[in-house]
Amino acid sequence: MKNNNMEEGEKAPNFELNADDGSLICLDSFKEKKNIVLCFYPKNHLFACPSKKVFKMAKSVISAHQEILSTDSVLFAISIDTVEAQKRFVDEYNIPYRHLSDPTKGTCKNYASLNIVGLAKRSTCIVDKKGIIRKIFRNIDVENHGKEILEFLKQLN
């Protein structure tokens, strides 16, 4: 059985998703302009320990966000949460980057694949300016993930 996970070197499939600020984000609109970092995660607020992981990963990425932007890149977090839930999460933790809502789970399934309860598996895809997936982080060290992303983007440019 072939797994449907994206692989490094493949063309990143386009998507249009609503962001926490109400804007519509189209992946292809960044082509030839920016590298794109897509951070997939299960859900904003889970009752078990993974919610701590979400926050640790967000903190790690927030700490590197300005430097990530300076590599001619944009960063989005994506989960199956609703736009309203994304907005609350971004406001609550004062997150400087957009969170995209994928309620139909299509984009999460395409890129990150889903776990047994239908949530996106925690992973990050880095797409270059030509629209090619250059790096996929699947086993994420939540505390150092911002640095990992930044190091890769510096090599990419």
Secondary structure, DSSP 8 states (H G I E B T S, - for coil): -------TTSB----EEEETTS-EEEGGGGTTT-EEEEEE-S-S--SSTHHHHHHHHHHHHHHHHHHHHTTTEEEEEEES--HHHHHHHHHHHT-SS-EEE-TT-HHHHHHT-B-TTS-B-SEEEEE-TTSBEEEEE-S--TTTHHHHHHHHHHHH-
